[in-house]
C-alpha cells in the first residue's frame, strides 16, 4: 500500500495520484520481502490511496 496526497503542481486528478502511488510500489519493489518468504506473486495485492482534502480514491 502507498498513500499519497495530491500535488496540485504535478497532478490534475486523483486518478493521476493513484497511478503515481502504484508506480512507486513497483519502482521500489515493495513486495520483495513477501516474495522472498515464498508468498506467490498472484496472492500479493498493490493498492494506491490518493487524498485531496476529504476526497479519497483507491486504486489497484
C-alpha positions as CSV (number, residue, x, y, z in Angstrom):
1,X,0.0,0.0,0.0
2,X,1.1,3.5,-0.7
3,X,-0.7,6.6,0.5
4,X,-0.2,9.9,-1.4
5,X,-1.7,13.4,-1.1
6,X,-2.5,15.0,-4.4
7,X,0.1,17.5,-5.5
8,X,-1.7,20.2,-7.4
9,X,1.5,21.3,-9.2
10,X,2.1,17.8,-10.6
11,X,-1.3,16.2,-10.9
12,X,-4.6,17.3,-12.2
13,X,-6.8,14.5,-11.0
14,X,-6.8,12.0,-8.1
15,X,-6.5,9.2,-10.7
16,X,-3.0,10.5,-11.5
17,X,-2.1,10.4,-7.8
18,X,-3.3,6.8,-7.6
19,X,-1.1,5.9,-10.6
20,X,1.8,7.7,-9.0
21,X,1.4,5.6,-5.9
22,X,1.1,2.4,-7.8
23,X,4.2,3.3,-9.8
24,X,6.1,3.9,-6.6
25,X,5.1,0.4,-5.3
26,X,6.6,-1.2,-8.5
27,X,9.7,1.0,-8.6
28,X,10.7,0.5,-5.0
29,X,9.8,-3.2,-5.1
30,X,7.5,-3.2,-2.1
31,X,6.7,-6.9,-2.5
32,X,10.3,-8.2,-2.5
33,X,10.2,-9.4,1.2
34,X,6.9,-11.2,0.7
35,X,8.2,-12.9,-2.4
36,X,11.4,-13.9,-0.6
37,X,9.2,-15.5,2.1
38,X,7.6,-17.7,-0.6
39,X,4.3,-15.9,-1.0
40,X,3.2,-16.3,-4.6
41,X,3.1,-13.1,-6.7
42,X,-0.6,-13.7,-7.6
43,X,-1.6,-13.5,-3.9
44,X,0.1,-10.1,-3.4
45,X,-2.1,-7.1,-4.0
46,X,-1.0,-3.5,-4.6
47,X,-3.2,-0.6,-3.6
48,X,-2.6,3.1,-4.1
49,X,-4.6,5.6,-1.9
50,X,-4.9,9.2,-3.1
51,X,-6.2,12.0,-0.9
52,X,-7.3,15.5,-1.7
53,X,-8.9,17.1,1.4
54,X,-11.8,14.8,2.4
55,X,-11.8,13.0,-1.0
56,X,-10.2,9.6,-1.3
57,X,-9.6,7.4,-4.3
58,X,-8.2,3.9,-4.0
59,X,-6.8,2.0,-7.0
60,X,-5.1,-1.3,-7.6
